[in-house]
Amino acid sequence: MDPSIQEAESHYFTNEPPPRDLQATVTLAREFINRHATEGRRLVLVTSGGTTVPLETQTVRYIDNFSAGTRGATSAEYFLQEGYAVIFLHRQFSLLPYSRHYSHNTRSFLDYMKEEDGRVVVDGQHQEEMLRVLRQYDEVKRENRLLILSFVNITEYLWDLREVAKLMRPLGPRAIFYLAAAVSDFFVPHDRMVEHKIQSNEEFSGASLPSEGTSKPPAARTEGRSLIIDLEPVPKFLKQLVDGWAPEGMIVSFKLETDPAILVKKALYSLNKYSHHLVIGNLLLTRKWEVVFVSALEGEKWIRVPRNRRAKSISGNESLVGLADPDGKKDGNRTVSADLSIPEGEPAVEIESIIIPEITTMHTKIIEKAQTKPPVT
Ligand code: PAZ
């Protein structure tokens, strides 16, 4: 492996302190992986939600991104449906498999309930759907096939990813890494982070010194009344994942763009640079309706789901046209704007119900290919 990449890894993990609960995470993950390895099951690590970039060690302020974890939570359900064991490494409080159907919604979960003879029961109109979700959830719980782990900031995410990936190594080609989390590209290194809350009042701003008294200038400081933030690039660890941490696993990364003109180019660039199995490209505004698979095996392949002309309004009533906003929060009371780049209505089916079977078919081929390879002597 390129020594400069190893150097970047070593520098990063020496300088950025591990999360406090890393040992507990490793213990849980080890036990889960070993059990499913013994049972010969395929296992996927799904990463989901956005990483934060703290500006202070005692964090009051941080930089965040838009991701609600819809892609990750939905994909995890379809992997579970395909019989996989799933480690769901997600941003704390972002969407979770199964409970996603009833949370982060314009509706309160209490709207699914009603009182009957002094007891709380599920309202009649939601019985069928909730029973379907509950049965799937119960089966997964009974078979102990879902492990939920969480991170908040970029450093916690990278430590967890590295440690879990190394634990998954013995699974060889039976492992998938499905990296749907929206990972920060820039961060504040620990030795340039101020300890205390950044002050807006110049009289107090002198208190903002890096936590360990290093000579490095703080990455965030006030100048006059402005806040100046000088971020550094997060080292790209996909190469280490491919070559070092989990060299035999199937690796699926995501590429998010907002400009359609560069999406495929950027996905191809990533595929060539990291030589992994698959890059799934998506655009912020259309990510629930279309994605592009870019792989060495199959080139460029688009997956699209039709748009539902009928979108549900907040009240749950169907309206002919609703505006589906980029974050998927329903607002059926507004009319569709003239901007045709914003899709009408919700997707007719969840696009992940097509993405995941496609991936598991590719995974089967990878496993079969590995089985026909002569053993390394
Ligand atoms: O979490 P969500 O469903 O709102 O969004 C999913 C997504 C766009 C973050 C994901 O599909 C993705 O592209 N993740 C990788 C982002 C990137 O670092 O390029």
Boltz pocket constraint, residues with backbone or C-beta under 6 A from the ligand:
constraints:
  - pocket:
      binder: B
      contacts: [[A, 49], [A, 66], [A, 67], [A, 68], [A, 69], [A, 70], [A, 71], [A, 72], [A, 179], [A, 180], [A, 181], [A, 182], [A, 183], [A, 254], [A, 255], [A, 256], [A, 257], [A, 280], [A, 282], [A, 287]]
      max_distance: 6.0
